[in-house]
Structure formats: structure tokens, C-alpha cells
Amino acid sequence: MHKLARLTDFQRKKIYKYYKEEMKKTKWKRKEKVYKTLSKKYRVHVNTIKKVIKRWKNWDFSLHDSTRKDRKNKWWIKYLKKEKKILKRIFREANIIRYEKKNPWELAHIDVHKLKNIKWQDSKKKKYLAWIIDDATRLEYTEILPNKKAKTLALFLKRAYFWFKKHWVIIKKLMTDNWKEFTTHHKVSRNKHSFEIMLDKLNIIHIYTKVRRPQTNWKIERFWQIFENEFFKKFTFNSWKELNIAMKDWLTYYNTKRKHWGINYLTPLQKLQILLQ
């Protein structure tokens, strides 16, 4: 298929069938009207439809080389660019390697997401959802924070670390993206960053994701989709207190009752018990 071709093999066959049926109905009297309707339908010139119909005798519906290569259609170039993007995404997803740690203390993931405002609440007071998830068991801890500064996330990490420690999971490695709340772009100033300082105090190794590659941290991104579909879209809240109470109940359900296909349809606590034996 050359760059300027608009009609595929399947479309050419459809054109011929439609033309044949219409001609039988009108007894071969309204040829030009049929040509015009087909040209409007497929956004093609009338002459190209005539060529397609002429080739039906040899049962030729193939795509021939373009005789006008100098002509460039902007609409078709945009279509080709979109097609290239789709193909790139397919090949990229095919080469993604799914990984899962064997032990619950090997790796954890962290992320922050801005929450939508609740009706009748002050829209200026923004709220953020921060959560940490264990790679091997999918055990999860989350809180609603007033901002996403490095200091607030450092304190959140400290609380999450001791919560996981109560469940016999000691975090040794933590994966984050490259935003300012987690790190600095200059390696020299990382010793002064409050989140990096907290990681050093807790003896946690910091792992960074590749730039513009959310697939490396896909487990935490997948949790946000689950949380949004199964919690935010199902329930309504009148205040942030109601949301916080309901969220804690939902998290106990997530960790104790909700089954995951990624861990053989076990709950996070069931998987943790199996690994700690």
C-alpha cells in the first residue's frame, strides 16, 4: 500500500458490490449518482471509483502504484502518522518484560496523585493521595496528604515503613519516578533533599524509573486505576473526613479480601503468609 492510496482491498470490494446492487435496482439508469454517493462516502474522487468499478472484470481489487507522487494530501499524512504511532506502541508493549520479586522485602513502589475536589468543599484546598505497594505481595498502604512536598512525603514514607514492619515486611528498595518530590535532577544536591535523607535514615536503596517510561513502575499505576474504578466512581462523599473513613475500610478489603489475578487469585495477606512460611 503506497502513501497516497486511500482505499483498501476490502473497501474496493464493498464499492463494487454496492454499485452492482444499485444498478440492478435502477436498471442501469443512474450511474453518475451512484458514483457521487460513493465518492462522498469514501472521500475519494469520482474518477477513482470509476477505475475501481472498471477493474471488476478481471477481479482486480489490488492497490496499484500512485501515478501522482508529487501530490500530498494533508489528511492522509495525518492518518499515516497516527498509524505509525499505533504500531510503535504495539511493538513497545510486546517487548515489555513483566517482572515480579520473589520476596516481600525486595522492592516497593511509591507514587502520588492529585484527587478530584468534593462538592461543597473548598476547591483551593487541594488533596493528594500517596500510596506504597509491595512488589511481591501487592500489600498496600495509603494516606491522603495536604500537599506533595518532599517533607510531607518523607514523613509519609516513615509511617509506611513502620506499618510494613508490623506486617513483617522491611522495605529495602523503593522505586520512584524522577519528579521533584522524590529526588533532585542534580546528584550533588541529593544529600539535602528531605525525601532522600529519609531513605538514608531508613537504609532504603532508591531506584529511579526511566524518563518517560511509566511501564517500569506499572504496578503502582495499575493500583491507581483499581482505586479510581472501584472506589471513587462507586461512592460519593460530602466531606474529606467521610472519604478518609471510607478509604480505610476499602483498604482493609483490598488487602484482606480482594483477589488479584497477578498473584494467582490470592489476596495480598494470603500471598504474604505463603512467602513468610
N, C-alpha and C positions, 0 to 999 in steps of 0.2 A: 504493500500500500504506500503510494508516494504521498508527499506532504500536502499537495493541493487537492487530493481526492476527498470528496465529501460523502460518497455513498459506498456502503459496504456490500458484500455479496448478498447478504440476507435482505438488505433494503432494495437492491435491484430486482430480486425475485418478487418481492412484495409489489413493486411498481408494475411489473409485467402482469401479475395476477389481477391487480386492481383494474388495470387498463382493459384486460380481456373481459372481465365481468361487466364493466360499464358499457363496453361496446356491444355486448350481447343484449343488454337491457335497451339501449337506444338504437339498436340495429345499425351500428356503424355510421351514425349521423353527426355525433358531437365529439369529434376528435380533439379539436383545439381547446374546448372547455375542460376536457379531462387532462390535457397537458398542463393547463394553467392551475388546476386544482392540485395536481401532483407537484408542480414546481413550488407552490405556496406551502404545501405540507412538508416537503423535504428541503426547502430553502435552496433550491437549485434552479438554474436557468432552464427554460423550456427546451433549448437545443440538446442539453444533456439527457433529458428524459426521452426525447425522440431517438437519440443514439442508443439508449438502453433498450427501448422497445424494438428498434430495428435489429438488434443482435439476438432477439429471441429465437430466430430461425435456426441459428447454429447452437442454441442453448448456451450462449456465451454470457455469463454474468460476472466474469472476472474483471479485475481492476486494471485498466491499461495505463501506460505511461502518460504523464501530462504533456500536452503539446505547448502549453503556455507556462513555462517555468519562471518567467520574469514576473508574472502576476502574483501578488501576495495578498491574501485575504486575512485581515486582522482577526476576524472571528475564529478562523480556523487555526491560526497560530496560537491563540489563547487556549484553544481546545487541546492542541498538541502539548503545550506546556503543562497543562493540568494532568494529561495522561502520563507524561514523564514523571511528574511528582508522585502519582499513584504507584507507578512501577518502582520508583526508588524506595517508597515506603514498604512495599511488599517484599523487596529483596532485603531491606534492612531488618524487617521483622523476622524474616526467615533465618537470618544469621545471628539472631539474639540467642544467647546461651542462658537457659534457666538454671539458676543455682539455688542451693538450699544447704545451710550449715547443719552438721550432724548434732552438735551440742548446743544447748541453750545459752551458753555464756560467750560464744564465739563472736557474734555480731548482732548489733541492734541498729535500728533506723529511726531517725527523728525528722519531723517536719512541722511547719506552722502554716495555718491557713486562716484567712480573714472570714469571719462569719457574717451572714446577712443580718441586717438590722431587724429587730422585732417591732411590730406595730405598737404605737403609743409609748415607745421608748425614745430617749434622746439619740438622734442619729449621729451627733458629734462624738458621742462616747463609743468608740469602736471596740470590738471584742475579737479576740483571736483564739483559735483552737490549736493547741500544741499537743502532740502525741508521740510516744515512743513505742515501737513494736519490736519484739524479738524475732529474729530471722527463722530460727528452727521451729519454734512452737506457736508463733503468731500471738503470743501473750502481749497484751496492750495496756498502756497507762496513758491517760489523757487529762488535761485540765483546760479551763477557759481562762485566758490571760488578758489583762487590760491593754497590753501593747506587745510588740515583738522586738523589744530591745535586747541587747546581748546580756544585760544584767538580769532581767526577768527570766530569760531562757536558761541562764546559768543556775538560778535558784530552782527553776522547774526541773532541770536535769538532776540536781541534788536530791530533790524529793522523789523523783522517779527512780533514781539509783537505789535508794533505801527501800522503796516499795518492791522493786525487783529482788532485792536482797532478802526480804521477808519470804519471798516465794522461791528461795534457793537458786536464784539466778544472779550472778555477779557479772555485770557488763564489763567486757574487756576491750571491745572495739565498737566504735559508733560511726555510722555513715551519715553524712550531711551533704547538702548542696553547698554552693560557693557564695551564698548571699552574705550580706554584712552582719546579720545577727549571729551567724555561726563562725565566721572567720574574717580575716582581712586579706586583701589582694597582695599585700606586701608581706613577705615572710619575716622581715626584720621586726615588724610591729605586732606579730602574733603573741609575743610574750606579754604584751599589755592588754590584749583583748580578754574581756571578762569570761567569755564562754570557753576560750582556750585555756585560761587559768584554771577554771573549774575542772576541765578534763584532766589537766596535770595533777590536780589535788586528788582526784578520784582514781588516778592511774589508768585512764582510758585512752586508748590509741585512737586518734582522729583520722578517719578515712574520708576523702573528698570524692564526690562524683565528677564525672567528666562534664565539661561545659556543654550545654545544650543536649544533654543525653539523660533524660529522666528515666530511661529504661533501666539504668543501673540501680536506681532506687525505686523500682516498680512496686515493691511490696507495700511501701508506705503510701504510694499514690493510689494503690488499689484499696487500701483501708479507707481513704477519704471518700472514694466512690461508694463503698458499702455504707459508710456512716451517713452520707448525704441521702442515699436512696432509701435506706431502712429506718432512718431516724428523722431527719429534717423534713422530708416530703410526706411522712405519715402523720406527724404530730404538729400541733400548733401550740404556741406559748404566748402568755400575756406579759411575762417579765423574764429577766435573765435568771432570777432565782428558780423559777419553775423549770427553765431549761437545764440549769445545773443539776437539779434534783433528778429530773427525768434522764439526764445523760448518765448519771452514776448508776441508775437502775439498768439502763441499756447496756452499760459496760460490763456489769456483772453477768448479764445474759450473754454478751459477746464472748466473755472469757470462759464461761461455765457450760452454756447450753447450745450456742450456735456452732454448727458443724461446718468445717472447711474442706472443700474438695482438694485443696493443695496439700493437705496433711492427712489424706486418706479418710476423709469424712469424720475426723475427730475434733473435739473441742480443744482449745489451747491448753487447758489444765490437764486434760487426758493425755495429750501429747507430752506435756511436761512430766507427768507422773511416769510415763513409759520410759522416757530418756533418763530420769533420775534413778531408776531401779538398777 
